[in-house]
Amino acid sequence: MITIYHNPGCKKSREGLQYLQQKTGEIEIRNYLKDGISVPELKDLLMKLNKLPHDMVRTQESDYKTRFKGKNFTDDEWVKIMTENPRLIKRPIVIRNYKAVWGDPVANIDVLI
C-alpha cells in the first residue's frame, strides 16, 4: 500500500496523485490539511524521508515569509510549527513501507514503485 500526503488544492500534489494512480491502484490518500497531522506522525514522516524538519518547509508560502523567515528554530520547534501550520509542509509526500519521498518532481515517486 502506498500513502500520499495530499493537498487537493495544490497543483504539484494533484500531479503526484495522478502519477500514482497511473502507476498503481492501491493508494491511501491522506488529506493532512483537513485531517491534521500530529507531532509523532510528522516525526515519523521526516525519519522515512531522511530529512530535517526545515528541509520540508515550503519557504515560498506567505505565512512562512511573514512569520518564520529569518528566525532560528530547533528541529522540535519546526515540527510543532509545521503541525500547527500544515500548509508549510512540502507536498506531496509519498510513503511505502519504511521509506518516503517528496513527490516533486513526480519522477521521485518511482523509487517507491
Buried (B, 14 or more C-beta within 10 A) or exposed (E): EBBBBBBEEBEBBBBBBEBBEEBBEEBEBBBBBEEEBEEEBBBBBBEBBEBEBBEBBBEEBEEBEEEBEEEEBEEEBBBBBBBEBBBBBBBBBBBBEEEBBBBBEBEBBEEBE
